[in-house]
């Protein structure tokens, strides 16, 4: 098993992929710790519970978009690259027109 791991990590691309995966988990874990530490600060800052609930709702929706990504950035990037390569200014300004 250890031999297969060494072979996998021997490739430069696989090594970079492994580093990226580990760093992604580290950053996600760090963001969870920050969110747990910020909870008491939010409770002390907002005196009204209804405003606190609204704030948590807004934060939850933002976290959903950041966590699930929904492919907005990648889709837009792919459309823009195609428009740049063909030098089509109309598609650069409005990438999702048919």
N, C-alpha and C positions, 0 to 999 in steps of 0.2 A: 504494500500500500504506500509506504514511504517513497519507494522507488518511482511509483506513478506520479506522486505529488512533485517530486524533483524534476521529472520529465516535463510535467505540465508547466512548472514555473521556470523551466529552462528556456522556454520561448519568451522573447521580450514582450510580445503583445499579451500573452497570457499573464505574465508577471504584472504588467501595467493594469490589466483588467482586475486582477486580484487586489491590487493596491486600491483601485477605485472602489471596489465593493466594500472593502474594510473601512475606508474613509467615509463612505456613504452611511454605513451603520454607525460609525462614531459620531458623525454630524447629527444623525437622527436621534441618537441617544442623548447628545448634548442639548438638543432642542427640547427633548422631554424633560430633562433636569431643569432647564431654564423655565419651562412652563409651570412645573411644580413649585419652583421657588418664587415665581411671580404671583401665584395664587393669593397668598396672604397680603401682598402689596396691593393687589386690586381690591380686596375686601376692605382694607383700611382706607383706600383712596375714595371709593364710592360709598357715600353714606346711604343713598337710596337703593334698595334692593332691586327695584324695577330698572334703574339705569344700569346696575351691575349685570342683570340678566340680559339686557339689550347688548351690552358690551361683550359678554360671553358668546352671544349668538353671532355677532359680527365676526369675532375672532374664530369661531368654529367654522363658519363658511369660508373664511380666508384660508384656514388650515386645510379644509377639504380640497380647495383648488390647488394649494401648494403640494399636498400629499399625492393626490391622484393625477395631477398634471393635465389630464384629459387631452394631451397632445396638441394643445393650441400652439405652443412655441415651435414644435417640430413641423407641424403642417404649414404654418406661415413661413418658416424658414425654407421649406422645400419649394413653395410657390415663388418666393423671392429669388431663390437661386436660379430657377428656370427662367424667370423674367430677366435677370441680369445676363444670363448666358445668351439669350436671344435679343437683348437690348430693346425690350418692349417697354417703353415708359408708361403706357397706360396700365399695364399689368403691375408695374412697380408701385404705382399710386393706389390702385384698387386690385389687390391680388386675388380676391374671391369673386370677381365678375365672371359670368359664363362666357 
